[in-house]
Structures are given as C-alpha cells and as structure tokens.
Amino acid sequence: MNSPTSTEPDAPAGGADEPISGPLTPDELAAQWEDDAPPPSGPVANLAASVVALIIGVGGIILSVGLGLGDPAHPKPGTWPLIVSLVITVLSLVQMLIGRQGGRDGEKFSHLSWFAAIGLVTLVGLVAAMPVAGFEIPSVLLSFVWMKFLGGESWRGATLYSVLIVAAFYAIFILGLGTSIPHLF
C-alpha cells in the first residue's frame, strides 16, 4: 500500500543517488578504496623517506661493525644487526631509484604520520629501560602505549593484550630459548 503510514517502501532501495547495498566486486571495492585513499606523496616525499631509511641503514651498519661481526660458525652481537641494516640500506637505495618515478603508492604526510615517530621513540625508550628495569615492565608499557594510544584499543583490551603478548615473549625467549635478555623474574 502507498499510504503515508505504510512501513513498506514504495520503491526498491538503490536509486540513482543511493548506493546498492550488497557484496562488491573486487573492481568496485578497489575503486572505493582508491576514492577513500589519501593523496599520493609524490617523488620528493619518496626521496626524503628513502634518504632517512638510508641514513638509518648506514648508521646500523657502522654500529654493527662496532659490536663485532664474527663469522657464520661463531657470530658475534653485530651479525644480525648488520644483515638487517644491509637490507634496509639496499631497499632504500632501490626506493631512491624507483620511488622517484612513481610516487603512486606512498601517502602524503598527515597527522597520522607522527605515529611512526612516536613508535620509534617509545621503542628506543624500551631499549634504554631494559638494562635497568628488565624485560617485563618496559615491554608491557610499550605494548600498552602502542595498543591504546597508537592502535585505539580499549583500556581493557590494551591491558589484557599487553600482558598476554609479554607473557608469550617471556615464554618463548626466556623460558624456551634461554636468551640472555635482562629480566626480573
């Protein structure tokens, strides 16, 4: 019925101005994501990000050599940091060459870009606090800050997940593998 009190719609949903609800095809979903995406960063921002990564990689290589490298049979503390730093350096050089031409995949810096810097600073804080306070307390605090303030989790979820993650790492690295990470318990 078309009476004003009728609860049934007069016309089916999904008119010209209204999107049709239902599952989207992969092409429609990709188009929707592209429309919602922030603008691309461009070649200058890609070059700047590559330079920062290159500086971090070269700094890591220098620090790794300072720790001592050893050999494959008897690695020293600088072996794995050297490998990771070499990968960072090579990837940043590749990004310098390729990223300047494209720039489609990177995003412009926004207020959310600071989350990466906050994550790095809190990670450095973890490394500085571990020799003094052990592994457990700084790791729970780091995990909580990342989940609550950077990830937007609820207070209860951030607290629970932080404790569970640190307990899992403790079980794997301290109890299972017997590593020499400073710990309280």
Z-matrix of the N, CA and C atoms (Angstrom, degrees):
N
C 1 1.429
C 2 1.511 1 109.55
N 3 1.316 2 115.36 1 149.65
C 4 1.445 3 120.45 2 -179.46
C 5 1.515 4 112.29 3 -105.01
N 6 1.277 5 118.06 4 29.58
C 7 1.461 6 120.67 5 178.77
C 8 1.523 7 109.63 6 -77.16
N 9 1.341 8 118.33 7 155.16
C 10 1.452 9 121.28 8 -179.41
C 11 1.527 10 113.08 9 -61.79
N 12 1.302 11 118.99 10 -22.24
C 13 1.462 12 120.61 11 -178.39
C 14 1.522 13 112.45 12 -93.80
N 15 1.292 14 117.77 13 0.56
C 16 1.464 15 121.16 14 -178.30
C 17 1.526 16 109.78 15 -68.77
N 18 1.316 17 116.75 16 140.85
C 19 1.462 18 121.26 17 178.25
C 20 1.515 19 111.64 18 -93.66
N 21 1.305 20 118.68 19 -8.86
C 22 1.452 21 121.23 20 179.01
C 23 1.510 22 109.49 21 -85.35
N 24 1.331 23 117.95 22 141.82
C 25 1.456 24 119.91 23 179.03
C 26 1.522 25 110.76 24 -71.18
N 27 1.343 26 114.74 25 149.58
C 28 1.463 27 120.45 26 178.32
C 29 1.523 28 110.89 27 -75.70
N 30 1.331 29 116.39 28 -36.90
C 31 1.465 30 120.35 29 -177.61
C 32 1.512 31 107.83 30 -129.19
N 33 1.312 32 116.12 31 154.50
C 34 1.461 33 117.89 32 178.66
C 35 1.523 34 111.23 33 -65.59
N 36 1.341 35 115.27 34 150.18
C 37 1.460 36 120.26 35 178.30
C 38 1.513 37 109.23 36 -66.89
N 39 1.322 38 114.76 37 158.69
C 40 1.456 39 118.97 38 176.75
C 41 1.503 40 112.24 39 96.30
N 42 1.326 41 117.48 40 39.42
C 43 1.449 42 121.03 41 176.44
C 44 1.519 43 110.86 42 -68.44
N 45 1.314 44 116.17 43 -167.99
C 46 1.455 45 120.66 44 -175.48
C 47 1.522 46 112.01 45 -64.69
N 48 1.341 47 117.41 46 -35.36
C 49 1.455 48 120.49 47 -177.81
C 50 1.523 49 113.22 48 -93.09
N 51 1.281 50 118.44 49 -6.79
C 52 1.452 51 123.12 50 -172.95
C 53 1.528 52 109.26 51 -114.06
N 54 1.350 53 117.61 52 127.39
C 55 1.463 54 118.02 53 178.85
C 56 1.522 55 111.45 54 -68.27
N 57 1.299 56 115.87 55 145.52
C 58 1.459 57 121.45 56 177.48
C 59 1.517 58 107.51 57 -78.63
N 60 1.335 59 114.99 58 127.57
C 61 1.453 60 118.16 59 179.36
C 62 1.525 61 108.56 60 -83.13
N 63 1.287 62 115.48 61 153.13
C 64 1.452 63 121.30 62 -179.53
C 65 1.516 64 109.04 63 138.52
N 66 1.305 65 115.98 64 178.79
C 67 1.456 66 118.63 65 -178.63
C 68 1.530 67 110.91 66 -67.14
N 69 1.317 68 114.90 67 139.15
C 70 1.455 69 121.09 68 178.73
C 71 1.515 70 110.23 69 -94.08
N 72 1.308 71 115.97 70 150.14
C 73 1.462 72 120.12 71 173.96
C 74 1.525 73 107.64 72 -75.01
N 75 1.317 74 117.71 73 162.30
C 76 1.469 75 119.00 74 178.40
C 77 1.535 76 112.63 75 -58.18
N 78 1.329 77 117.59 76 -37.07
C 79 1.463 78 119.56 77 179.40
C 80 1.522 79 111.56 78 -67.85
N 81 1.329 80 117.33 79 -39.94
C 82 1.456 81 120.98 80 178.02
C 83 1.528 82 111.14 81 -66.36
N 84 1.318 83 116.13 82 -39.66
C 85 1.453 84 120.92 83 178.68
C 86 1.527 85 110.72 84 -65.70
N 87 1.331 86 117.23 85 -43.21
C 88 1.467 87 120.85 86 177.90
C 89 1.523 88 111.16 87 -62.48
N 90 1.330 89 117.01 88 -40.39
C 91 1.464 90 120.67 89 178.05
C 92 1.526 91 110.53 90 -64.73
N 93 1.326 92 117.15 91 -39.28
C 94 1.460 93 120.62 92 178.94
C 95 1.526 94 110.28 93 -65.48
N 96 1.323 95 117.28 94 -43.13
C 97 1.460 96 120.70 95 178.67
C 98 1.524 97 110.49 96 -64.21
N 99 1.314 98 117.48 97 -39.05
C 100 1.456 99 120.98 98 179.87
C 101 1.526 100 110.74 99 -64.85
N 102 1.329 101 116.43 100 -37.79
C 103 1.468 102 120.13 101 178.13
C 104 1.523 103 111.41 102 -67.41
N 105 1.342 104 117.24 103 -34.76
C 106 1.462 105 121.68 104 -177.70
C 107 1.525 106 113.26 105 -84.48
N 108 1.321 107 117.94 106 -11.67
C 109 1.464 108 121.85 107 -174.48
C 110 1.524 109 110.94 108 -72.64
N 111 1.336 110 116.71 109 149.55
C 112 1.463 111 118.94 110 174.65
C 113 1.522 112 109.90 111 -68.44
N 114 1.317 113 117.32 112 163.71
C 115 1.463 114 119.06 113 -179.47
C 116 1.524 115 111.20 114 -65.05
N 117 1.324 116 117.65 115 152.32
C 118 1.471 117 120.06 116 -179.83
C 119 1.523 118 111.46 117 -66.77
N 120 1.309 119 115.19 118 155.76
C 121 1.459 120 120.27 119 -174.62
C 122 1.517 121 112.59 120 -77.94
N 123 1.304 122 117.42 121 -37.03
C 124 1.451 123 119.96 122 -178.51
C 125 1.515 124 112.46 123 93.58
N 126 1.321 125 116.22 124 170.84
C 127 1.468 126 120.44 125 -173.05
C 128 1.526 127 114.15 126 -68.45
N 129 1.321 128 119.21 127 -33.80
C 130 1.465 129 120.53 128 -178.61
C 131 1.531 130 110.74 129 -66.68
N 132 1.310 131 117.13 130 -43.81
C 133 1.465 132 120.45 131 178.74
C 134 1.522 133 110.70 132 -66.23
N 135 1.331 134 117.37 133 -39.01
C 136 1.469 135 119.58 134 177.01
C 137 1.521 136 111.04 135 -63.43
N 138 1.321 137 117.16 136 -39.59
C 139 1.459 138 120.57 137 178.14
C 140 1.528 139 110.26 138 -65.32
N 141 1.326 140 117.26 139 -42.93
C 142 1.466 141 120.67 140 179.65
C 143 1.530 142 110.87 141 -62.71
N 144 1.335 143 116.87 142 -43.53
C 145 1.463 144 119.87 143 178.65
C 146 1.523 145 110.86 144 -64.46
N 147 1.322 146 117.27 145 -37.17
C 148 1.464 147 121.04 146 178.42
C 149 1.516 148 111.43 147 -66.10
N 150 1.327 149 116.86 148 -38.58
C 151 1.468 150 120.55 149 179.12
C 152 1.526 151 110.32 150 -65.86
N 153 1.321 152 117.04 151 -41.89
C 154 1.476 153 120.43 152 178.00
C 155 1.528 154 109.89 153 -61.78
N 156 1.334 155 116.81 154 -45.87
C 157 1.471 156 120.05 155 178.74
C 158 1.530 157 111.05 156 -63.69
N 159 1.325 158 117.20 157 -37.48
C 160 1.467 159 120.73 158 178.52
C 161 1.525 160 110.51 159 -64.17
N 162 1.314 161 117.53 160 -42.91
C 163 1.471 162 121.17 161 178.51
C 164 1.529 163 110.32 162 -62.28
N 165 1.329 164 116.75 163 -42.89
C 166 1.474 165 120.25 164 178.17
C 167 1.529 166 109.92 165 -63.52
N 168 1.323 167 117.85 166 -43.54
C 169 1.464 168 121.28 167 -179.57
C 170 1.518 169 112.42 168 -63.64
N 171 1.325 170 117.36 169 -45.98
C 172 1.470 171 120.97 170 179.81
C 173 1.529 172 109.90 171 -66.31
N 174 1.337 173 116.94 172 -40.43
C 175 1.463 174 119.50 173 176.23
C 176 1.522 175 111.50 174 -61.29
N 177 1.327 176 116.61 175 -40.13
C 178 1.459 177 120.63 176 177.22
C 179 1.519 178 112.31 177 -64.06
N 180 1.325 179 116.45 178 -38.47
C 181 1.475 180 120.05 179 178.13
C 182 1.523 181 109.75 180 -63.61
N 183 1.332 182 116.94 181 -45.24
C 184 1.467 183 120.47 182 -179.70
C 185 1.526 184 111.03 183 -62.33
N 186 1.326 185 116.87 184 -45.26
C 187 1.466 186 120.16 185 179.11
C 188 1.529 187 111.83 186 -66.06
N 189 1.325 188 117.10 187 -36.07
C 190 1.469 189 120.85 188 179.48
C 191 1.516 190 111.46 189 -64.63
N 192 1.325 191 116.46 190 -43.11
C 193 1.460 192 120.31 191 178.16
C 194 1.522 193 109.51 192 -62.85
N 195 1.330 194 116.84 193 -37.14
C 196 1.460 195 120.84 194 177.54
C 197 1.523 196 112.95 195 -64.04
N 198 1.337 197 116.95 196 -29.88
C 199 1.464 198 120.57 197 178.28
C 200 1.525 199 112.51 198 -76.80
N 201 1.303 200 116.93 199 -20.53
C 202 1.456 201 121.33 200 -176.27
C 203 1.516 202 110.20 201 98.53
N 204 1.339 203 115.71 202 136.74
C 205 1.461 204 119.85 203 -173.92
C 206 1.525 205 113.73 204 -102.21
N 207 1.308 206 116.84 205 -36.34
C 208 1.456 207 118.98 206 -176.63
C 209 1.515 208 110.56 207 70.89
N 210 1.313 209 116.13 208 -156.77
C 211 1.467 210 121.28 209 176.54
C 212 1.529 211 107.92 210 -133.39
N 213 1.343 212 117.87 211 172.69
C 214 1.467 213 118.62 212 -177.29
C 215 1.529 214 114.48 213 -57.19
N 216 1.304 215 117.46 214 -32.57
C 217 1.468 216 120.06 215 -179.89
C 218 1.524 217 111.75 216 -76.57
N 219 1.328 218 116.61 217 -30.99
C 220 1.465 219 122.07 218 -178.05
C 221 1.530 220 109.04 219 -135.91
N 222 1.330 221 116.73 220 74.76
C 223 1.468 222 118.54 221 -178.79
C 224 1.526 223 111.51 222 -69.36
N 225 1.308 224 114.21 223 148.74
C 226 1.461 225 120.58 224 176.82
C 227 1.531 226 108.15 225 -107.53
N 228 1.332 227 118.16 226 176.65
C 229 1.467 228 120.70 227 -174.51
C 230 1.522 229 115.42 228 -57.25
N 231 1.319 230 118.90 229 -22.45
C 232 1.459 231 120.22 230 -177.57
C 233 1.515 232 115.09 231 -88.78
N 234 1.323 233 118.42 232 -2.32
C 235 1.467 234 120.87 233 -174.70
C 236 1.527 235 112.24 234 -64.02
N 237 1.319 236 117.30 235 -57.62
C 238 1.470 237 119.64 236 -177.63
C 239 1.521 238 112.79 237 -68.91
N 240 1.328 239 119.27 238 -40.19
C 241 1.470 240 117.27 239 174.02
C 242 1.537 241 112.33 240 -59.44
N 243 1.336 242 117.32 241 -34.60
C 244 1.460 243 119.87 242 177.34
C 245 1.526 244 110.74 243 -64.44
N 246 1.317 245 117.24 244 -44.78
C 247 1.467 246 120.73 245 -179.28
C 248 1.533 247 110.37 246 -62.35
N 249 1.315 248 116.80 247 -45.70
C 250 1.468 249 120.27 248 179.29
C 251 1.526 250 110.44 249 -64.36
N 252 1.322 251 117.44 250 -42.04
C 253 1.460 252 121.02 251 179.94
C 254 1.531 253 111.39 252 -65.45
N 255 1.316 254 117.27 253 -37.10
C 256 1.468 255 120.12 254 176.12
C 257 1.531 256 110.81 255 -63.95
N 258 1.316 257 116.92 256 -41.99
C 259 1.467 258 120.30 257 178.28
C 260 1.529 259 110.24 258 -62.44
N 261 1.323 260 117.47 259 -44.16
C 262 1.469 261 121.34 260 178.80
C 263 1.524 262 110.12 261 -61.33
N 264 1.325 263 117.02 262 -43.59
C 265 1.461 264 121.10 263 -178.85
C 266 1.519 265 111.31 264 -64.25
N 267 1.327 266 117.31 265 -46.74
C 268 1.467 267 120.48 266 -179.41
C 269 1.532 268 110.64 267 -64.13
N 270 1.332 269 117.16 268 -44.65
C 271 1.465 270 119.68 269 -179.84
C 272 1.527 271 111.87 270 -64.95
N 273 1.316 272 117.60 271 -35.43
C 274 1.465 273 119.05 272 178.11
C 275 1.524 274 111.04 273 -69.39
N 276 1.329 275 117.95 274 -36.35
C 277 1.467 276 120.27 275 175.65
C 278 1.525 277 111.13 276 -65.56
N 279 1.322 278 117.17 277 -41.05
C 280 1.471 279 120.83 278 176.93
C 281 1.523 280 109.79 279 -63.54
N 282 1.326 281 117.38 280 -42.22
C 283 1.466 282 120.81 281 178.69
C 284 1.523 283 111.21 282 -63.84
N 285 1.330 284 117.06 283 -34.30
C 286 1.469 285 119.62 284 177.27
C 287 1.527 286 111.15 285 -61.46
N 288 1.314 287 115.87 286 -37.86
C 289 1.461 288 119.59 287 -178.17
C 290 1.525 289 112.24 288 -79.89
N 291 1.320 290 116.58 289 -44.64
C 292 1.464 291 120.64 290 -174.90
C 293 1.527 292 111.64 291 -84.56
N 294 1.319 293 117.84 292 -40.46
C 295 1.454 294 122.27 293 -174.20
C 296 1.514 295 113.85 294 -65.55
N 297 1.321 296 117.58 295 -27.94
C 298 1.463 297 119.82 296 179.89
C 299 1.518 298 111.63 297 -67.99
N 300 1.322 299 117.05 298 -28.25
C 301 1.459 300 120.42 299 -177.66
C 302 1.520 301 111.81 300 -81.34
N 303 1.317 302 116.68 301 -37.90
C 304 1.460 303 119.88 302 -173.91
C 305 1.504 304 112.51 303 -94.37
N 306 1.288 305 116.31 304 -86.03
C 307 1.450 306 120.95 305 -178.47
C 308 1.518 307 113.08 306 81.21
N 309 1.318 308 118.47 307 9.19
C 310 1.464 309 120.41 308 -178.31
C 311 1.520 310 112.36 309 -79.80
N 312 1.315 311 117.03 310 -32.65
C 313 1.461 312 119.59 311 -172.25
C 314 1.518 313 113.55 312 -84.60
N 315 1.319 314 118.15 313 -26.56
C 316 1.450 315 120.25 314 -179.38
C 317 1.521 316 111.01 315 -77.98
N 318 1.328 317 115.72 316 157.32
C 319 1.458 318 120.98 317 179.69
C 320 1.514 319 109.44 318 -110.83
N 321 1.327 320 115.87 319 149.96
C 322 1.455 321 120.20 320 175.34
C 323 1.527 322 108.92 321 -64.20
N 324 1.332 323 115.04 322 151.67
C 325 1.448 324 119.74 323 177.41
C 326 1.525 325 109.34 324 -67.20
N 327 1.316 326 114.53 325 139.03
C 328 1.464 327 120.78 326 177.98
C 329 1.527 328 107.28 327 -139.03
N 330 1.327 329 116.36 328 -173.10
C 331 1.467 330 119.13 329 178.21
C 332 1.528 331 110.86 330 -63.83
N 333 1.323 332 118.04 331 -24.67
C 334 1.462 333 120.63 332 178.26
C 335 1.529 334 112.03 333 -74.74
N 336 1.327 335 117.43 334 -17.17
C 337 1.461 336 120.71 335 178.80
C 338 1.527 337 111.38 336 -65.18
N 339 1.314 338 116.76 337 -23.86
C 340 1.458 339 120.20 338 179.37
C 341 1.518 340 111.88 339 -69.38
N 342 1.323 341 117.73 340 -18.75
C 343 1.462 342 120.29 341 179.35
C 344 1.531 343 111.37 342 -59.90
N 345 1.327 344 116.90 343 -36.46
C 346 1.470 345 119.86 344 178.56
C 347 1.525 346 110.46 345 -65.68
N 348 1.318 347 117.29 346 -41.77
C 349 1.466 348 120.48 347 178.37
C 350 1.524 349 111.05 348 -65.83
N 351 1.323 350 116.61 349 -40.69
C 352 1.474 351 120.52 350 177.74
C 353 1.528 352 109.87 351 -63.55
N 354 1.323 353 116.63 352 -41.05
C 355 1.465 354 120.60 353 177.05
C 356 1.518 355 111.95 354 -60.97
N 357 1.336 356 117.05 355 -42.23
C 358 1.461 357 120.78 356 179.18
C 359 1.527 358 111.30 357 -65.55
N 360 1.319 359 117.24 358 -44.71
C 361 1.467 360 120.69 359 -179.38
C 362 1.528 361 110.90 360 -63.23
N 363 1.324 362 117.38 361 -42.51
C 364 1.463 363 118.99 362 179.24
C 365 1.530 364 111.54 363 -68.68
N 366 1.332 365 117.36 364 -31.47
C 367 1.460 366 120.21 365 176.21
C 368 1.527 367 110.97 366 -67.89
N 369 1.327 368 116.96 367 -39.84
C 370 1.466 369 120.49 368 175.16
C 371 1.526 370 109.68 369 -63.22
N 372 1.332 371 116.75 370 -38.55
C 373 1.467 372 120.25 371 175.84
C 374 1.518 373 111.95 372 -61.20
N 375 1.335 374 116.78 373 -39.30
C 376 1.468 375 120.75 374 176.72
C 377 1.523 376 110.69 375 -60.56
N 378 1.320 377 116.05 376 -46.81
C 379 1.468 378 120.36 377 -178.46
C 380 1.526 379 110.51 378 -63.65
N 381 1.328 380 117.37 379 -38.63
C 382 1.466 381 120.43 380 179.22
C 383 1.526 382 111.95 381 -70.37
N 384 1.316 383 117.84 382 -33.05
C 385 1.467 384 121.19 383 -176.42
C 386 1.524 385 113.24 384 -83.90
N 387 1.315 386 117.94 385 -23.55
C 388 1.474 387 119.87 386 -175.46
C 389 1.524 388 114.28 387 -59.04
N 390 1.324 389 120.81 388 -43.58
C 391 1.471 390 118.05 389 179.29
C 392 1.534 391 113.11 390 -64.94
N 393 1.321 392 117.42 391 -25.98
C 394 1.457 393 121.54 392 -177.44
C 395 1.524 394 111.43 393 -89.46
N 396 1.339 395 116.26 394 -48.27
C 397 1.463 396 121.00 395 -172.74
C 398 1.516 397 113.73 396 -106.00
N 399 1.310 398 118.07 397 1.08
C 400 1.452 399 120.17 398 -178.89
C 401 1.520 400 112.12 399 84.15
N 402 1.294 401 115.85 400 -174.74
C 403 1.471 402 123.30 401 -175.12
C 404 1.518 403 112.70 402 -82.00
N 405 1.312 404 116.48 403 -38.22
C 406 1.455 405 120.76 404 -166.10
C 407 1.522 406 114.14 405 -69.81
N 408 1.313 407 118.37 406 -55.12
C 409 1.468 408 121.58 407 -173.65
C 410 1.534 409 111.59 408 -66.01
N 411 1.339 410 119.93 409 -50.43
C 412 1.469 411 118.47 410 178.38
C 413 1.531 412 112.68 411 -61.31
N 414 1.332 413 117.34 412 -33.88
C 415 1.466 414 119.86 413 -179.56
C 416 1.523 415 111.82 414 -69.57
N 417 1.333 416 116.92 415 -39.75
C 418 1.465 417 119.99 416 176.79
C 419 1.524 418 109.79 417 -64.12
N 420 1.330 419 116.88 418 -43.03
C 421 1.465 420 120.28 419 179.72
C 422 1.528 421 111.40 420 -64.57
N 423 1.325 422 117.02 421 -43.88
C 424 1.464 423 120.40 422 178.60
C 425 1.518 424 110.81 423 -61.65
N 426 1.300 425 116.66 424 -48.20
C 427 1.458 426 120.80 425 -179.73
C 428 1.525 427 110.57 426 -61.29
N 429 1.318 428 117.57 427 -40.87
C 430 1.464 429 120.73 428 179.50
C 431 1.531 430 110.95 429 -64.43
N 432 1.325 431 116.75 430 -46.07
C 433 1.472 432 120.02 431 -179.94
C 434 1.517 433 110.24 432 -61.72
N 435 1.314 434 117.37 433 -43.66
C 436 1.465 435 120.09 434 -179.66
C 437 1.521 436 110.83 435 -63.44
N 438 1.319 437 117.06 436 -44.42
C 439 1.473 438 119.14 437 -176.37
C 440 1.520 439 112.58 438 -74.08
N 441 1.313 440 117.14 439 -42.79
C 442 1.464 441 119.76 440 -175.25
C 443 1.523 442 111.79 441 -77.14
N 444 1.306 443 116.83 442 -51.64
C 445 1.460 444 120.06 443 -170.42
C 446 1.527 445 112.95 444 -93.05
N 447 1.306 446 118.29 445 -31.80
C 448 1.461 447 119.66 446 177.83
C 449 1.521 448 111.78 447 -94.73
N 450 1.322 449 117.38 448 -31.37
C 451 1.458 450 120.91 449 -177.43
C 452 1.514 451 115.16 450 -99.75
N 453 1.333 452 117.79 451 -12.84
C 454 1.454 453 120.68 452 176.80
C 455 1.519 454 115.20 453 74.66
N 456 1.319 455 117.74 454 21.70
C 457 1.463 456 120.59 455 177.35
C 458 1.527 457 110.21 456 -70.99
N 459 1.315 458 116.47 457 162.35
C 460 1.466 459 120.78 458 175.24
C 461 1.528 460 108.83 459 -71.71
N 462 1.326 461 116.19 460 164.19
C 463 1.459 462 120.26 461 178.77
C 464 1.518 463 111.03 462 -59.64
N 465 1.318 464 115.95 463 -44.84
C 466 1.465 465 120.43 464 -178.95
C 467 1.525 466 110.91 465 -65.53
N 468 1.324 467 116.72 466 -45.40
C 469 1.460 468 120.22 467 -179.77
C 470 1.515 469 112.00 468 -64.22
N 471 1.335 470 116.98 469 -44.61
C 472 1.463 471 120.19 470 -179.96
C 473 1.521 472 111.17 471 -62.54
N 474 1.316 473 116.85 472 -40.38
C 475 1.466 474 120.40 473 179.47
C 476 1.523 475 110.78 474 -66.44
N 477 1.321 476 116.37 475 -49.24
C 478 1.460 477 120.66 476 -178.62
C 479 1.525 478 111.62 477 -62.58
N 480 1.325 479 116.73 478 -48.29
C 481 1.468 480 119.92 479 -178.36
C 482 1.522 481 111.54 480 -64.16
N 483 1.326 482 117.23 481 -38.50
C 484 1.463 483 120.13 482 179.93
C 485 1.519 484 111.20 483 -61.81
N 486 1.311 485 116.39 484 -45.60
C 487 1.467 486 120.07 485 179.75
C 488 1.530 487 110.53 486 -65.11
N 489 1.331 488 116.78 487 -42.69
C 490 1.472 489 119.91 488 -179.64
C 491 1.531 490 112.09 489 -65.64
N 492 1.314 491 116.99 490 -40.73
C 493 1.470 492 120.31 491 179.83
C 494 1.523 493 110.46 492 -64.43
N 495 1.314 494 116.95 493 -46.30
C 496 1.467 495 119.85 494 -179.45
C 497 1.527 496 110.29 495 -66.45
N 498 1.314 497 117.71 496 -37.15
C 499 1.470 498 120.08 497 176.52
C 500 1.532 499 110.44 498 -63.06
N 501 1.321 500 116.98 499 -40.05
C 502 1.468 501 120.03 500 178.31
C 503 1.524 502 110.83 501 -65.77
N 504 1.339 503 116.89 502 -44.87
C 505 1.465 504 119.58 503 177.57
C 506 1.526 505 111.43 504 -63.02
N 507 1.321 506 116.90 505 -38.86
C 508 1.455 507 121.06 506 177.86
C 509 1.536 508 109.72 507 -62.07
N 510 1.322 509 116.25 508 -45.69
C 511 1.467 510 119.83 509 -179.62
C 512 1.527 511 111.23 510 -63.39
N 513 1.323 512 116.83 511 -40.04
C 514 1.470 513 119.91 512 -177.84
C 515 1.519 514 111.13 513 -73.49
N 516 1.346 515 116.90 514 -54.80
C 517 1.460 516 119.81 515 -169.54
C 518 1.517 517 114.43 516 -86.42
N 519 1.313 518 119.03 517 -34.29
C 520 1.463 519 120.69 518 -177.94
C 521 1.531 520 110.32 519 -89.49
N 522 1.331 521 116.41 520 -54.91
C 523 1.465 522 119.54 521 -176.34
C 524 1.527 523 111.85 522 -78.48
N 525 1.326 524 117.11 523 -47.62
C 526 1.462 525 120.32 524 -174.78
C 527 1.517 526 114.12 525 -74.58
N 528 1.336 527 116.67 526 -51.14
C 529 1.467 528 120.15 527 -175.24
C 530 1.524 529 113.48 528 -95.53
N 531 1.325 530 117.16 529 -14.95
C 532 1.459 531 120.64 530 178.16
C 533 1.521 532 113.69 531 65.20
N 534 1.331 533 117.81 532 35.54
C 535 1.461 534 120.14 533 -179.12
C 536 1.512 535 110.64 534 -70.25
N 537 1.318 536 115.09 535 165.93
C 538 1.473 537 120.17 536 -175.79
C 539 1.533 538 111.31 537 -98.23
N 540 1.317 539 117.94 538 34.96
C 541 1.451 540 121.10 539 175.57
C 542 1.525 541 108.09 540 -68.48
N 543 1.339 542 118.97 541 134.28
C 544 1.465 543 119.08 542 177.37
C 545 1.522 544 110.93 543 -60.19
N 546 1.317 545 117.62 544 128.69
C 547 1.466 546 120.71 545 -179.25
C 548 1.517 547 109.95 546 -144.40
N 549 1.331 548 115.04 547 157.23
C 550 1.455 549 120.92 548 -177.16
C 551 1.518 550 112.88 549 -89.48
N 552 1.320 551 117.48 550 -32.70
C 553 1.461 552 121.12 551 -173.73
C 554 1.509 553 111.47 552 -109.67
